[in-house]
């Protein structure tokens, strides 16, 4: 069964450092998403991406965050200068369309900022 | 105002029994979709079931069924014949018609006892 792949599974970074989280969405999917889940809390939407553009973003997704699809397969989330409060599980997801009932999530990257 | 409310922080059920996890939602959009995801202790988000606002029948997927009561704005998940492997966090989520994002509830931790 096709899956969304995220790397690394766990990343530890120093406060103030830049970090890039990587995702390989399902190959025929056209819409890509990032969500985050702070430990013990609910899953929160960050951004959606379609046709090489951000199509929707939340208030969490400020200037410190950016997304990119650098080639035909990868989808990345960059945090420019990490803060302690960025520590969370970050999930990538993809779908064929935004009305698609089949949002597929990756296994997540646990980011720890120290 | 919360869009998705899950009032049960934790639930316990005996193996082989059925359990209902509650979810209520709030939207004025006539077109929306409702989702349930399972998050085991390993952290990944696993799609379980989907219900569209215009669907006439309640969704079912194997041992999972969604008790959709539109007038009450509730979308409870019913798990029949619980198994030990069903122990996990369960999240209800909604996508409104004009948006690409999923809005999640705070989750219910289900524990299945042998």
Interface residues (C-beta under 8 A of the other chain):
Chain A: X31 X33 X35 X41 X42 X43 X44 X45 X48 X50 X55 X56 X58 X89 X91 X93 X98 X99 X101 X102 X103 X104 X105 X106 X107 X108 X110
Chain B: X33 X35 X37 X42 X43 X44 X45 X46 X47 X50 X52 X91 X93 X95 X99 X100 X101 X102 X103 X104 X105 X106 X107
